[in-house]
Amino acid sequence: MNLPNRLSLTRVLLVPVIVILLSLDADACRYLAAAVFLLGSLTDYFDGQIARKRHLITDFGRFIDPLADKLLVLSTLIMLSVRGLVPGALTVLILARELAVDGLRMIVSGKGTVIAAAKAGKIKTASQMVYILLMLLVNLPALSHPVLLILTLWIAVITLYSGYEYFRDYGKALLEDAGRKEEHS
């Protein structure tokens, strides 16, 4: 197994550590969770850099890297929502976007098309990671401060926009698939 794939797997293994730390009601545990989350976020950056620079892109890497990102971001957001720091509606929005885009990816991959990560998708992931780290550190409800409210709205907007981009660019395959099924009914 190459280094980028090991880094992605490390990110997956950090998820239960974060969940356990955020299950404990202590500031020290929250700060440790923030440090572990930061480490996981950095592995996301470095695994991609190393894979591209050293030409170590593999099918397993294409699978595990986005899965590791989703596990890291969504599990931490869920824990922050449970603690009342992040609105549950934002967490549901992000989860729905991820499921919708992954479903679209499955449909177009069946047609031989691979959807690469778009720039807006990369901005979305980086923004979500910075937002989560900030929320872990400030320990205030997202809607309790104007700056946090603006950041929360930004996360919602970039999440929706990046999902829109995928459907704008690849949704035709989804509509064609739906049309074929209606013809056969």
C-alpha positions in Angstrom: 0.0 0.0 0.0 1.4 3.4 -1.0 1.9 6.4 1.3 -1.1 8.4 0.1 -3.4 5.4 0.7 -2.0 4.9 4.2 -2.6 8.6 4.9 -6.3 8.2 3.8 -6.6 5.1 6.0 -5.1 7.1 8.9 -7.9 9.6 8.4 -10.5 6.9 8.6 -8.9 5.6 11.8 -8.9 9.1 13.4 -12.7 9.3 13.1 -13.6 7.1 16.1 -11.0 8.9 18.2 -12.7 12.2 17.4 -16.1 10.8 18.2 -15.0 9.4 21.5 -13.3 12.6 22.5 -16.4 14.7 21.6 -18.5 12.3 23.6 -16.7 13.3 26.7 -17.8 16.6 28.2 -14.4 18.2 28.9 -12.6 21.2 27.3 -9.4 19.2 27.2 -11.1 16.5 25.2 -12.6 19.0 22.8 -9.2 20.6 22.2 -7.7 17.1 21.7 -10.5 16.4 19.2 -9.6 19.7 17.4 -5.9 18.6 17.2 -6.9 15.1 15.9 -9.3 16.7 13.4 -6.5 19.1 12.2 -4.2 16.1 11.8 -6.9 14.3 9.7 -7.4 17.4 7.6 -3.7 17.7 6.9 -3.5 14.1 5.8 -6.2 15.0 3.2 -4.0 17.7 1.9 -0.8 15.7 1.8 -2.2 12.4 0.4 -3.4 14.3 -2.7 -0.1 16.2 -3.1 2.0 13.1 -2.7 -0.2 11.0 -5.0 -0.1 13.5 -7.8 3.6 14.4 -7.5 4.8 10.8 -7.3 2.2 9.4 -9.7 0.7 7.1 -7.0 -2.9 7.5 -8.0 -4.7 4.1 -7.6 -8.3 2.9 -7.8 -8.2 2.2 -4.1 -7.0 5.8 -3.5 -9.9 7.2 -5.7 -12.2 5.2 -3.4 -10.7 5.7 0.0 -9.7 9.4 -0.2 -13.2 10.9 -0.7 -14.7 8.3 1.7 -12.2 9.3 4.4 -13.0 13.0 3.8 -16.8 12.3 4.2 -16.3 10.2 7.3 -14.0 12.8 9.0 -16.3 15.8 8.1 -19.7 14.2 8.7 -18.9 12.4 11.9 -17.4 15.5 13.4 -20.3 17.7 12.2 -22.8 15.2 13.7 -21.0 15.4 17.0 -21.0 19.2 16.9 -24.7 19.2 16.1 -25.4 16.8 19.0 -23.5 19.3 21.2 -25.6 22.2 19.9 -22.7 24.0 18.3 -23.6 23.4 14.6 -27.2 23.6 13.3 -28.6 20.1 12.6 -30.0 21.5 9.4 -26.5 22.3 8.1 -25.3 18.8 8.9 -28.3 17.3 7.1 -27.7 19.6 4.1 -24.1 18.5 3.9 -25.1 14.8 4.2 -27.8 15.1 1.5 -25.4 16.8 -0.9 -22.8 14.1 -0.4 -25.3 11.3 -0.9 -26.7 13.1 -4.0 -23.3 13.7 -5.6 -22.2 10.1 -4.8 -25.3 8.7 -6.4 -24.7 10.8 -9.5 -21.1 9.6 -9.6 -22.3 6.0 -9.5 -24.7 6.5 -12.3 -22.2 8.2 -14.6 -19.5 5.7 -13.7 -21.8 3.0 -15.0 -21.6 4.9 -18.3 -17.8 4.9 -18.2 -17.5 8.5 -17.1 -15.4 9.4 -14.0 -16.3 12.6 -12.2 -13.2 14.3 -11.0 -13.3 16.6 -8.0 -14.3 20.1 -9.2 -12.7 23.3 -7.9 -15.9 24.2 -6.0 -15.9 20.8 -4.4 -12.3 21.2 -3.2 -13.2 24.7 -1.8 -16.2 23.2 -0.1 -14.2 20.5 1.6 -11.4 22.9 2.7 -14.1 25.4 3.9 -15.9 22.7 5.9 -12.7 21.5 7.5 -11.7 25.1 8.6 -15.2 25.7 9.8 -15.3 22.5 11.9 -11.9 23.3 13.4 -13.1 26.8 14.3 -16.3 25.4 15.8 -14.3 23.0 17.9 -12.0 25.7 19.2 -14.6 28.5 19.9 -17.2 26.1 21.5 -20.0 28.6 20.8 -23.3 27.8 19.0 -22.9 28.8 15.3 -26.0 31.0 15.5 -24.9 32.9 18.6 -22.3 35.2 17.0 -22.6 37.2 13.8 -19.2 36.0 12.4 -20.1 32.4 13.1 -23.5 32.9 11.5 -21.8 34.3 8.3 -19.4 31.4 8.2 -22.3 28.9 8.7 -24.2 30.5 5.8 -21.0 30.4 3.7 -20.7 26.6 4.3 -24.4 26.2 3.3 -23.9 28.2 0.1 -20.6 26.5 -1.0 -22.1 23.1 -0.2 -25.2 23.8 -2.3 -23.2 25.5 -5.1 -20.7 22.7 -5.4 -23.5 20.1 -5.6 -25.3 22.2 -8.2 -22.1 22.3 -10.3 -21.9 18.5 -10.4 -25.6 18.2 -11.4 -25.3 21.0 -14.0 -22.3 19.3 -15.6 -23.4 15.6 -15.2 -27.1 15.6 -14.5 -27.9 14.9 -18.2 -26.7 11.3 -17.6 -29.2 11.1 -14.7 -32.1 12.4 -16.8 -31.2 10.1 -19.7 -31.2 7.2 -17.3 -34.6 8.2 -15.9 -36.0 8.6 -19.4 -34.8 5.1 -20.5 -36.5 3.5 -17.5 -39.8 5.3 -18.3 -39.6 4.0 -21.9 -39.3 0.4 -20.7 -42.2 0.7 -18.2 
